[in-house]
Amino acid sequence: MAKNIVRGYYDESYPPLPTKATKYWRHSIVKQVIRFIVLNLRIMRIIVGGHS
């Protein structure tokens, strides 16, 4: 009977780690506020356009 050999995962199996710049932009309050405003403007444009 053949034994099953258990091997560890290869490095390619793991997701890439974010860089310092990526971490900074993910946690940047300024960027989040700007994206929030842009998203709200897009939503308002759709709503206003549908009510005319």
N, C-alpha and C positions, 0 to 999 in steps of 0.2 A: 504494500500500500504506500503510495507516494505521500510525503509530508508536504503540507502547504507552508511555503516559506513566506513569512510576513516581512515586508520591507517598508522602510520609511518613505514618506512622500519626497518627490524630487523638488528642488527649489522652484522649478517652473510651475508647480501646482499652487503655490501661494500667490496671493494678489500683491501687486507692487505697493511699496510703502510710499505715502505722500511725502513730498519734499517740504522744506520749511516754508517756502513761498505758498504752496498749496494750503498748508495748515493756516498760514496767516490770512489768506483770502477767505477761507471757510469761516473764520472766527471774527473777521473784520466787521465791526458794527457799522461803519460808514458804508461799506458795500451793501450790507443787508438793508439799510435804510433806503439807499438809492434803488435797489432792486424792488423793494416794497412799493415805493412811489411809482416806479415804471409799471409794475404789475397792476396797481390800482388804476393808473391812467388808461391802460389797455382795456381793463374791465369796464371802466366808465365810458370809453369810446364805443364799446359794443352795446352797452345798455342805452346810451343816448341815441345811437344810430337805430336801434330797434324801436324807439318810441317816437320817431319822427314820421 
